[in-house]
Amino acid sequence: MNERVVVDPITRIEGHLRIEAQTDSAGVITDAYSSGTMVRGIEIILRGRDPRDAWAFAQRICGVCTLVHGIASVRAVEDALKYEIPPNAQLIRNLMIGAQYVHDHVMHFYHLHALDWVDVVSALSADPKATSELAQSISSYPKSSPGYFADTRKKLKTFVEQGQLGIFANGYWGHPAYKLPPEANLMAVAHYLEALEWQREVATLHAILGGKNPHPNFVVGGVPTAISAGGSTSATGAGATSLNQVGLGQIKNVIDSMNTFVEQVYIPDTLAIAGFYKDWAAQGEGTGNFLCYGDFPTDTSGDPDKLLLPRGVILDRDISRIHEVDLDDPSQIQEFVSHSWYDYSGGKEQGLHPYDGETNLNYTGPKPPYKHLDVDQSYSWLKSPRWKGKAMEVGPLARMLMLYGTGHEQAKSLVDFTLKTLDVPITALFSTLGRTAARTLETKVIADTMQGWYDQLVANIKAGDVRTFNETQWDPATWPAEARGAGFMEAPRGGLAHWIVIKNERIDNYQAVVPSTWNAGPRDPAGVPGPYEAALKGHKLHDPKQPIEVLRTIHSFDPCIACAVHVTDPDGEELIQVKAR
């Protein structure tokens, strides 16, 4: 019997996402629809403001992938005003972004995605001794004794008996799609809890270099991080932090902790779990097209060819050919609203480059409560970005494919090793399993590279270079009457860019195209689905009332949907206070 399956909200993500999937008589998804159900509105809030303040507002687009919108924003202003930042500022930014990658990917795997593959309740029947033997067979991680896993099982048993499963409470436990033996489930649950402890230490890197986490401080022209290693410093402004030998030592410890957990826990767990789900190496392909803006500059020139993560486009799964991307070319990147709750002044069928982008809200959807969205009309608060008219997937898979295709030695070695270990073909990369594995492998690349950035920063300081801020064009009197710029980066979830138009020292237009807009956007005027929608097609649901298959593929993208409407008055004054009692 044909059925429309609705999953609303998709849980274990950031924000509000609704998925509707149409199935045929065999329970196979024939069409899927992705709807972001809350509006962001930051672009509207930013109009008329000082561009140097934009990052503080834009960074609040998200609190999960914290700092990425701040980075994209300051880079947009720096591109518009032709700022060049000091080498130390570039290294500090790279370290902060790198830490965000490692933290975010590990937390996603264990706390958002792993529960699609790990049956928590099954872990109660595991033998701690056998679990210890399993863990020691795949890793040298020291916390692998029978007693350690016995303690974890006892803790979990207490949760269950007291009715305190918390975030575990509404899982599809016992679903036949779960394939791990109890011992593997117990090992994964133990590492789930371990990752909660680990993340607290990792987050301190942002606090050391940016003053706090979430939402560390930034500044157009560099970083607000003064280096107190002798001589004067040049970081200025509120929120500035001071970096000394103690702080450098703490950063080194955090990097070491990251590498240990990634190497001894995250990678072994990914491979161990994936080995039981190799059928997912042939499910969940999206559009077959992949986009990267690139990130982690290797110098301060702004040259897109000098990025650790290369910029480019892959079409039709052909990783042997990389197409060039131009963020300023109006014929390349455009956003469409034909199926979105927005209006364009020139009509809903046209595409607009972000420099000319419009944010005109117009909700025309059904009024709650409603059964289904009207998918023939507008059905999402997300727009539909396209590169030369094509729907593109962004994220860790796109980046690892780009590294693989451009011959990055470590990336190729990691990918080839994973394919061989799992005994799956290279086409497995274009799948739910491949997307999840790519995130793990990328984490290893970034974690290893962070040591080099740290070493270079220390070498610069020892050589007497403590400059972290460029004051050259801080005075608006030096700015042109009109300027525009694009600030790009690779957020953990994919290509992120902010476009800014500055007129008479104020923001005239501001547009942010976020990773989950690329991945989760609705159909375009030609009826072409976005990556989420395309990736779900062909999934067979065992039980429409427990659609774990939908969750597995959607979570493999790591959704980060706009979390709420952001409200302020024209003067930036507080409108409301919420007090906890």
C-alpha positions as CSV (number, residue, x, y, z in Angstrom):
1,M,0.0,0.0,0.0
2,N,1.4,3.4,-1.0
3,E,2.0,5.6,2.1
4,R,3.4,9.0,2.9
5,V,5.8,8.6,5.8
6,V,6.4,11.7,7.9
7,V,9.3,12.2,10.3
8,D,8.9,15.4,12.2
9,P,11.0,16.5,13.9
10,I,14.2,14.7,12.8
11,T,15.9,14.3,16.2
12,R,19.6,14.2,17.1
13,I,20.3,17.2,14.8
14,E,20.6,21.0,15.3
15,G,17.4,22.8,14.4
16,H,14.1,21.8,13.0
17,L,13.8,19.4,10.0
18,R,10.8,17.6,8.6
19,I,11.1,14.7,6.1
20,E,8.2,13.4,4.1
21,A,8.8,10.2,2.1
22,Q,6.4,8.7,-0.4
23,T,6.6,4.9,-0.5
24,D,5.3,2.4,-3.1
25,S,3.4,-0.8,-2.3
26,A,6.7,-2.6,-1.4
27,G,7.6,0.1,1.2
28,V,10.3,1.5,-1.1
29,I,10.8,5.3,-1.0
30,T,10.0,6.7,-4.5
31,D,10.2,10.4,-3.6
32,A,11.3,12.4,-0.5
33,Y,10.8,16.0,0.6
34,S,13.0,18.0,3.0
35,S,11.5,20.9,4.9
36,G,13.3,23.3,7.2
37,T,10.5,24.4,9.4
38,M,11.9,27.5,11.1
39,V,13.4,30.7,9.6
40,R,16.7,32.2,10.4
41,G,16.5,35.9,9.4
42,I,20.1,36.9,10.3
43,E,20.5,38.5,6.9
44,I,17.7,40.9,7.6
45,I,19.1,41.8,11.1
46,L,22.5,42.7,9.6
47,R,21.3,45.3,7.1
48,G,22.5,48.8,8.0
49,R,25.1,47.7,10.5
50,D,28.8,48.3,10.7
51,P,30.4,45.4,8.7
52,R,33.1,45.0,11.4
53,D,30.3,43.9,13.8
54,A,28.7,41.5,11.4
55,W,30.6,38.4,12.7
56,A,29.1,38.7,16.2
57,F,25.6,38.5,14.8
58,A,26.3,36.0,12.0
59,Q,28.1,33.6,14.4
60,R,24.8,33.2,16.3
61,I,23.3,31.5,13.2
62,C,24.4,28.3,15.0
63,G,25.7,27.3,18.3
64,V,26.6,23.7,17.4
65,C,29.1,24.5,14.6
66,T,30.2,27.5,16.7
67,L,32.8,29.9,15.2
68,V,32.3,28.9,11.5
69,H,29.9,31.8,10.7
70,G,32.2,34.2,12.5
71,I,35.1,33.1,10.4
72,A,33.1,33.3,7.2
73,S,31.9,36.8,8.1
74,V,35.3,38.3,8.9
75,R,36.7,36.8,5.8
76,A,33.8,38.4,3.7
77,V,34.6,41.8,5.2
78,E,38.4,41.3,4.7
79,D,37.8,40.3,1.1
80,A,35.6,43.3,0.5
81,L,38.1,45.8,2.0
82,K,41.2,43.9,0.8
83,Y,42.6,43.3,4.3
84,E,45.6,41.0,4.6
85,I,45.9,39.3,8.0
86,P,49.2,38.4,9.8
87,P,50.6,34.9,9.5
88,N,50.0,34.3,13.2
89,A,46.4,35.2,12.9
90,Q,46.0,32.7,10.0
91,L,47.6,29.9,12.1
92,I,45.4,30.7,15.1
93,R,42.3,30.6,12.9
94,N,43.4,27.3,11.4
95,L,43.9,25.9,14.9
96,M,40.5,27.0,16.0
97,I,38.7,25.7,12.9
98,G,40.7,22.5,13.1
99,A,39.6,22.0,16.7
100,Q,36.0,22.6,15.7
101,Y,36.3,19.9,13.1
102,V,37.7,17.3,15.4
103,H,35.3,18.1,18.2
104,D,32.3,18.3,16.0
105,H,32.9,15.1,14.0
106,V,33.6,13.0,17.1
107,M,30.5,14.4,18.9
108,H,28.4,13.8,15.8
109,F,29.5,10.2,15.4
110,Y,28.9,9.2,19.0
111,H,26.1,11.4,20.2
112,L,24.0,12.0,17.0
113,H,24.7,9.3,14.5
114,A,26.0,6.1,16.3
115,L,22.6,5.4,17.8
116,D,21.3,4.7,14.3
117,W,23.6,1.7,14.3
118,V,24.1,0.9,18.0
119,D,21.3,-0.8,20.0
120,V,21.8,0.7,23.5
121,V,19.4,-1.7,25.3
122,S,21.2,-4.7,23.7
123,A,24.3,-3.7,25.5
124,L,22.8,-4.8,28.8
125,S,23.2,-8.5,27.8
126,A,26.9,-8.0,26.8
127,D,29.7,-9.9,28.5
128,P,32.2,-7.3,29.8
129,K,35.1,-9.8,29.4
130,A,34.2,-10.5,25.8
131,T,33.7,-6.8,25.2
132,S,37.2,-6.1,26.6
133,E,38.6,-8.7,24.2
134,L,36.8,-7.1,21.3
135,A,38.0,-3.6,22.2
136,Q,41.6,-4.8,22.6
137,S,41.6,-6.6,19.3
138,I,40.9,-3.4,17.4
139,S,42.8,-0.8,19.4
140,S,45.4,-0.1,22.1
141,Y,43.2,2.3,23.9
142,P,44.0,1.8,27.6
143,K,40.4,2.0,28.9
144,S,39.4,-1.4,27.7
145,S,39.5,-3.7,30.7
146,P,36.7,-6.0,31.7
147,G,36.1,-3.9,34.8
148,Y,35.7,-0.7,32.7
149,F,33.0,-2.3,30.6
150,A,31.4,-3.9,33.6
151,D,31.1,-0.5,35.2
152,T,29.5,0.9,32.0
153,R,27.0,-1.9,31.8
154,K,26.1,-1.3,35.5
155,K,25.6,2.4,34.9
156,L,23.4,1.7,31.9
157,K,21.4,-0.9,33.8
158,T,20.8,1.6,36.6
159,F,19.5,4.1,34.0
160,V,17.1,1.5,32.6
161,E,15.8,0.3,36.0
162,Q,15.1,3.8,37.2
163,G,13.4,4.9,34.0
164,Q,16.2,7.4,33.3
165,L,17.3,6.5,29.8
166,G,17.0,10.2,29.0
167,I,18.0,10.8,25.3
168,F,18.1,7.0,24.8
169,A,14.5,6.7,25.8
170,N,12.8,7.0,22.4
171,G,15.2,4.9,20.3
172,Y,14.0,2.1,18.0
173,W,15.7,-0.5,20.3
174,G,15.2,-4.0,19.2
175,H,14.5,-3.0,15.6
176,P,15.7,-5.8,13.2
177,A,17.8,-3.4,11.3
178,Y,20.3,-3.4,14.2
179,K,23.1,-5.9,13.5
180,L,25.8,-5.4,16.2
181,P,26.4,-8.1,18.8
182,P,25.8,-7.0,22.4
183,E,29.5,-6.7,23.1
184,A,30.0,-4.2,20.2
185,N,27.0,-2.3,21.4
186,L,28.5,-2.1,25.0
187,M,31.8,-0.9,23.6
188,A,30.1,1.8,21.6
189,V,28.0,2.9,24.6
190,A,31.1,3.1,26.8
191,H,32.9,5.3,24.2
192,Y,29.7,7.4,23.9
193,L,30.1,8.3,27.5
194,E,33.8,8.7,27.2
195,A,33.4,11.2,24.4
196,L,31.2,13.3,26.7
197,E,34.1,13.7,29.1
198,W,36.7,14.1,26.2
199,Q,34.8,17.0,24.6
200,R,35.2,19.3,27.7
201,E,39.0,19.3,27.4
202,V,38.9,19.8,23.6
203,A,36.6,22.9,23.9
204,T,39.3,24.7,26.0
205,L,41.4,25.4,22.9
206,H,38.7,27.9,21.7
207,A,38.6,29.4,25.2
208,I,42.4,29.9,25.2
209,L,42.6,31.4,21.7
210,G,39.1,33.1,21.5
211,G,38.2,33.8,25.1
212,K,35.2,31.4,25.3
213,N,33.3,28.5,23.8
214,P,30.8,28.5,22.3
215,H,31.1,31.6,20.1
216,P,34.7,32.6,20.6
217,N,35.8,36.2,19.8
218,F,37.1,37.3,16.4
219,V,38.1,40.6,14.8
220,V,38.2,41.8,11.2
221,G,41.9,42.0,10.3
222,G,43.2,39.1,12.4
223,V,42.4,37.7,15.8
224,P,41.9,39.3,19.2
225,T,44.6,37.1,20.7
226,A,47.6,39.0,22.1
227,I,50.8,37.0,22.3
228,S,52.7,37.8,25.5
229,A,56.1,36.3,24.7
230,G,58.1,39.5,25.1
231,G,57.7,42.7,23.2
232,S,54.4,44.5,22.5
233,T,51.3,42.9,21.1
234,S,48.9,44.3,18.5
235,A,45.6,42.6,19.3
236,T,43.0,45.2,20.3
237,G,39.3,45.5,21.3
238,A,36.9,43.9,23.7
239,G,37.3,40.1,24.1
240,A,41.0,40.1,23.4
241,T,42.8,37.2,25.1
242,S,46.5,36.8,25.9
243,L,48.5,33.8,24.8
244,N,51.6,32.8,26.8
245,Q,53.7,29.7,27.5
246,V,51.1,28.2,29.8
247,G,48.4,28.6,27.1
248,L,50.7,27.2,24.4
249,G,51.3,24.2,26.6
250,Q,47.6,23.7,27.1
251,I,47.0,23.8,23.4
252,K,49.6,21.2,22.8
253,N,47.9,18.9,25.4
254,V,44.5,19.4,23.7
255,I,46.0,18.5,20.3
256,D,47.6,15.4,21.8
257,S,44.3,14.4,23.4
258,M,42.5,14.9,20.1
259,N,44.9,12.7,18.2
260,T,44.8,9.9,20.9
261,F,41.0,9.7,20.8
262,V,40.7,9.9,17.0
263,E,43.4,7.3,16.5
264,Q,42.5,4.8,19.3
265,V,38.8,5.2,19.6
266,Y,37.0,7.0,16.8
267,I,38.7,5.3,13.8
268,P,38.6,1.7,15.2
269,D,34.9,2.1,16.3
270,T,33.9,3.4,12.8
271,L,35.6,0.5,11.0
272,A,34.3,-2.1,13.6
273,I,30.7,-0.8,13.3
274,A,30.8,-0.4,9.5
275,G,31.9,-4.0,9.1
276,F,28.4,-5.1,10.2
277,Y,26.6,-2.7,7.9
278,K,28.3,-3.2,4.5
279,D,25.0,-3.3,2.8
280,W,24.8,0.4,3.4
281,A,27.8,0.9,1.1
282,A,25.2,0.7,-1.7
283,Q,22.5,2.9,-0.3
284,G,22.1,6.6,0.2
285,E,23.8,8.2,-2.8
286,G,22.7,11.8,-3.3
287,T,23.1,13.8,-6.4
288,G,26.6,12.5,-7.4
289,N,27.8,16.1,-7.6
290,F,30.1,17.6,-5.0
291,L,31.2,21.1,-4.1
292,C,34.1,22.4,-2.0
293,Y,35.0,26.0,-1.3
294,G,38.3,24.9,0.3
295,D,39.9,25.9,3.6
296,F,42.9,26.1,5.8
297,P,45.1,28.6,4.0
298,T,48.8,27.7,3.9
299,D,49.7,31.4,3.6
300,T,48.1,34.8,3.8
301,S,47.9,35.5,0.1
302,G,44.2,34.5,-0.3
303,D,45.2,32.3,-3.3
304,P,42.6,29.5,-3.5
305,D,45.3,27.2,-4.9
306,K,47.1,27.4,-1.5
307,L,44.5,25.7,0.7
308,L,44.9,22.4,2.5
309,L,41.4,21.5,1.5
310,P,41.1,22.3,-2.2
311,R,38.4,24.2,-3.9
312,G,36.5,22.7,-6.8
313,V,33.5,20.7,-8.1
314,I,33.1,17.0,-8.9
315,L,30.3,16.1,-11.3
316,D,28.7,12.8,-11.9
317,R,31.0,11.0,-9.5
318,D,34.0,11.6,-11.8
319,I,36.8,12.3,-9.3
320,S,39.4,12.4,-12.1
321,R,38.3,15.9,-13.2
322,I,38.0,18.9,-10.8
323,H,36.0,21.9,-12.1
324,E,36.9,25.4,-11.0
325,V,34.6,27.4,-8.7
326,D,34.4,31.2,-8.7
327,L,32.4,32.7,-5.8
328,D,32.0,36.0,-7.6
329,D,30.7,34.6,-10.9
330,P,26.9,35.3,-11.0
331,S,26.5,32.4,-13.5
332,Q,27.9,29.8,-11.1
333,I,26.3,30.0,-7.6
334,Q,22.6,31.0,-7.5
335,E,19.8,30.4,-5.0
336,F,16.3,29.5,-6.1
337,V,13.0,29.9,-4.1
338,S,10.5,28.2,-6.3
339,H,9.7,25.7,-3.5
340,S,10.7,27.9,-0.6
341,W,8.7,30.3,1.6
342,Y,10.4,33.4,0.1
343,D,9.6,35.8,-2.7
344,Y,12.0,37.4,-5.2
345,S,11.2,40.8,-6.6
346,G,11.7,39.4,-10.1
347,G,9.6,36.3,-9.5
348,K,10.0,32.9,-7.8
349,E,11.4,31.1,-10.8
350,Q,14.6,33.1,-11.2
351,G,18.0,32.4,-9.5
352,L,19.9,35.1,-7.7
353,H,23.7,35.2,-7.0
354,P,24.2,36.0,-3.3
355,Y,25.5,39.5,-4.0
356,D,22.1,40.2,-5.4
357,G,20.3,37.9,-3.0
358,E,17.0,38.8,-1.4
359,T,15.5,37.6,1.9
360,N,11.8,38.4,1.5
361,L,9.8,36.0,3.8
362,N,6.4,34.8,2.6
363,Y,4.9,31.8,4.3
364,T,2.3,30.2,2.1
365,G,2.3,26.7,3.7
366,P,-0.5,24.9,5.5
367,K,-1.5,26.1,9.0
368,P,-0.9,23.6,11.8
369,P,-2.1,21.1,12.6
370,Y,-1.7,19.7,9.1
371,K,-1.2,16.2,7.8
372,H,1.2,16.8,4.8
373,L,3.1,19.6,3.1
374,D,2.0,20.8,-0.3
375,V,5.1,19.7,-2.0
376,D,3.9,20.9,-5.4
377,Q,4.2,24.5,-4.1
378,S,6.5,26.0,-1.4
379,Y,7.4,23.7,1.4
380,S,10.6,24.8,3.2
381,W,12.3,27.8,4.8
382,L,15.5,26.7,3.0
383,K,16.4,28.0,-0.4
384,S,17.7,25.8,-3.2
385,P,21.4,26.7,-4.0
386,R,22.7,25.5,-7.3
387,W,26.2,25.5,-9.0
388,K,25.7,26.2,-12.7
389,G,22.2,24.9,-12.3
390,K,23.2,21.6,-10.6
391,A,22.3,20.4,-7.1
392,M,25.5,19.8,-5.2
393,E,26.4,17.8,-2.0
394,V,28.8,19.5,0.4
395,G,30.5,18.1,3.5
396,P,33.2,15.6,4.6
397,L,32.5,13.3,1.7
398,A,32.9,16.1,-0.9
399,R,36.2,17.2,0.8
400,M,37.7,13.6,1.0
401,L,36.7,13.0,-2.7
402,M,38.4,16.3,-3.6
403,L,41.6,15.3,-1.6
404,Y,41.5,11.9,-3.2
405,G,41.0,13.3,-6.7
406,T,43.8,15.8,-6.3
407,G,46.3,13.2,-5.1
408,H,46.6,14.1,-1.4
409,E,48.8,11.3,-0.1
410,Q,47.4,10.8,3.4
411,A,43.8,11.0,2.2
412,K,44.4,8.5,-0.6
413,S,46.1,6.1,1.9
414,L,43.2,6.4,4.4
415,V,40.5,5.9,1.8
416,D,42.2,2.9,0.2
417,F,42.9,1.3,3.6
418,T,39.2,1.7,4.6
419,L,37.9,0.3,1.3
420,K,40.3,-2.7,1.7
421,T,39.5,-3.3,5.3
422,L,35.7,-3.3,4.7
423,D,36.1,-5.2,1.4
424,V,33.9,-2.8,-0.5
425,P,34.4,-1.2,-4.0
426,I,35.3,2.5,-4.5
427,T,31.7,3.2,-5.4
428,A,30.9,2.6,-1.7
429,L,32.2,6.2,-1.2
430,F,29.0,7.5,-2.7
431,S,26.7,6.1,0.0
432,T,25.5,6.5,3.5
433,L,28.3,4.4,4.7
434,G,30.9,6.3,2.6
435,R,29.6,9.6,3.9
436,T,30.0,8.5,7.5
437,A,33.4,7.0,6.9
438,A,34.6,10.1,5.1
439,R,33.9,12.2,8.2
440,T,36.0,9.9,10.3
441,L,38.9,9.9,7.9
442,E,38.8,13.7,7.5
443,T,39.1,14.0,11.2
444,K,42.4,12.1,11.1
445,V,43.8,14.4,8.4
446,I,42.8,17.5,10.3
447,A,44.0,16.3,13.7
448,D,47.4,15.3,12.3
449,T,47.8,18.7,10.5
450,M,47.1,20.7,13.6
451,Q,50.4,19.8,15.1
452,G,52.2,21.5,12.1
453,W,50.2,24.7,12.6
454,Y,51.0,24.7,16.3
455,D,54.7,24.1,15.6
456,Q,54.8,27.0,13.1
457,L,53.1,29.4,15.5
458,V,55.6,28.5,18.2
459,A,58.5,29.0,15.8
460,N,57.1,32.4,14.8
461,I,56.9,33.5,18.4
462,K,60.4,32.3,19.2
463,A,61.6,34.3,16.2
464,G,60.0,37.5,17.7
465,D,56.9,37.6,15.5
466,V,54.0,38.3,17.9
467,R,51.7,40.3,15.5
468,T,48.1,39.0,15.3
469,F,46.2,42.0,13.9
470,N,46.4,44.3,10.9
471,E,45.2,47.8,11.7
472,T,46.0,49.2,8.2
473,Q,42.4,49.8,7.0
474,W,40.6,49.7,10.4
475,D,39.5,53.4,9.9
476,P,36.3,53.5,7.8
477,A,37.6,56.8,6.2
478,T,40.0,54.6,4.2
479,W,37.2,52.4,2.8
480,P,35.8,52.8,-0.7
481,A,32.2,54.2,-1.0
482,E,31.1,50.7,-2.1
483,A,32.7,47.3,-1.7
484,R,31.7,43.7,-1.8
485,G,33.3,40.5,-0.8
486,A,32.8,36.8,-0.3
487,G,34.0,35.0,2.8
488,F,34.3,31.3,2.3
489,M,35.2,28.4,4.5
490,E,34.6,24.7,4.9
491,A,32.5,24.2,8.0
492,P,32.4,20.7,9.5
493,R,29.2,20.1,7.7
494,G,30.3,21.5,4.3
495,G,31.0,24.5,2.2
496,L,29.9,27.8,3.9
497,A,30.1,31.3,2.4
498,H,28.9,34.7,3.3
499,W,28.5,37.5,0.7
500,I,28.5,41.1,1.8
501,V,27.8,44.4,0.0
502,I,29.0,47.5,1.8
503,K,27.8,51.0,0.9
504,N,28.8,54.2,2.8
505,E,30.4,52.2,5.6
506,R,27.2,50.1,6.3
507,I,26.0,46.7,5.3
508,D,23.7,47.1,2.3
509,N,23.1,43.4,1.6
510,Y,24.2,40.2,3.4
511,Q,23.6,36.6,2.3
512,A,24.8,33.4,4.0
513,V,24.5,30.1,2.1
514,V,25.1,27.4,4.7
515,P,26.0,23.7,4.2
516,S,22.6,22.4,5.1
517,T,21.0,24.8,2.6
518,W,23.0,23.0,-0.1
519,N,22.2,19.6,1.3
520,A,18.7,20.0,2.7
521,G,17.2,22.5,0.2
522,P,14.0,21.6,-1.6
523,R,13.4,21.1,-5.3
524,D,14.4,23.8,-7.8
525,P,12.2,25.2,-10.6
526,A,13.2,22.2,-12.8
527,G,11.9,19.8,-10.1
528,V,15.5,18.6,-9.3
529,P,15.7,17.4,-5.7
530,G,18.4,18.4,-3.3
531,P,20.9,15.9,-1.8
532,Y,18.8,14.8,1.2
533,E,15.8,14.2,-1.1
534,A,17.8,12.3,-3.7
535,A,19.7,10.2,-1.1
536,L,16.5,8.8,0.4
537,K,15.1,7.5,-2.9
538,G,15.2,3.7,-3.1
539,H,15.3,3.1,0.6
540,K,13.1,0.2,1.7
541,L,11.5,0.8,5.0
542,H,11.1,-2.3,7.2
543,D,8.5,-0.4,9.4
544,P,7.1,3.0,8.4
545,K,6.3,3.6,12.1
546,Q,10.0,3.2,12.9
547,P,11.8,4.6,9.9
548,I,15.4,4.0,11.1
549,E,16.5,3.9,7.4
550,V,15.5,7.5,6.9
551,L,17.4,8.5,10.1
552,R,20.6,6.7,9.0
553,T,20.9,8.5,5.7
554,I,19.8,11.9,6.9
555,H,22.1,11.8,9.9
556,S,25.0,10.8,7.6
557,F,24.9,14.4,6.3
558,D,24.9,15.7,9.9
559,P,22.1,18.2,9.5
560,C,22.4,21.7,11.0
561,I,19.2,23.5,10.3
562,A,18.5,27.1,11.4
563,C,17.4,26.7,15.0
564,A,15.0,29.7,15.5
565,V,13.9,33.2,14.5
566,H,16.4,35.7,15.8
567,V,14.8,38.8,17.1
568,T,16.2,42.3,17.7
569,D,14.9,45.8,17.2
570,P,16.5,48.3,14.7
571,D,18.8,49.7,17.3
572,G,20.0,46.4,18.6
573,E,18.3,46.8,21.9
574,E,17.1,43.9,24.0
575,L,13.4,43.1,23.4
576,I,12.8,40.3,25.9
577,Q,14.4,38.5,28.9
578,V,13.8,34.9,29.7
579,K,14.6,33.9,33.3
580,A,15.1,30.4,34.6
581,R,13.5,29.7,38.0
